[in-house]
Amino acid sequence: MMRFHGWASQNGGTTGGGTAQETVVTDYAQLKAALQNTAVKGINASATITVPAITEG
């Protein structure tokens, strides 16, 4: 399992996304939808999100 802990807050934070409203996600389905939405500019994961394993076949 991968864990990301506040990397965007390092060295002064981030400035991307302009004036776009951030999208808050709390589970994998919401994260996936936000990543696929071309209008979303900033994603805030406010929970531990478990991403299912990808099986190649």
N, C-alpha and C positions, 0 to 999 in steps of 0.2 A: 504494500500500500504506500502511495506517495503522500507526503504531507508538505504543504507549502505554508509557511508562516510569515506573513507580512513582508515579503520581499519588496513589494511596491513602496513600502514606507522607508526603505533604506536611502541614504544619501539625499535627503530632502524631499522624498516622495515623487509622485508622478504628476505630469501636467497634461497628459493626453485626454482626448474626449471633448475638448472645448467646453461648451455650455450645455452639453447633453445631460439629461437626467440619467443617473446610474440605475441599473437594474439589479435588485437584490435577489439572490438565489439562496435556497436553503437545502436543496436536494438535487440529485443527478438529473432528473427530468427537466427541472427548471434551468439548470446550467446548460444542458444540451440545447434546449430551445433558445436560450439567450445567445449561445455561440452560433447557432444557425440563422439567427435574425440579423439581417444585414443592416438594420437601422440601429441596433444597440451599439453604443459607443463605450460604455463602462459597465463592468460586471463586478458586483460586490458579493463575495461568498461569505455569508454571515453564519455559517455552520460548518461542521466537518462533513464533507461530501465524499461518499464512497463511489468511485467510478468502477463499473463492472469490468472484468477482464475481457480482452478481445481475443477470440479464438479464430485463428486462421485455418481455413480448410481447403 
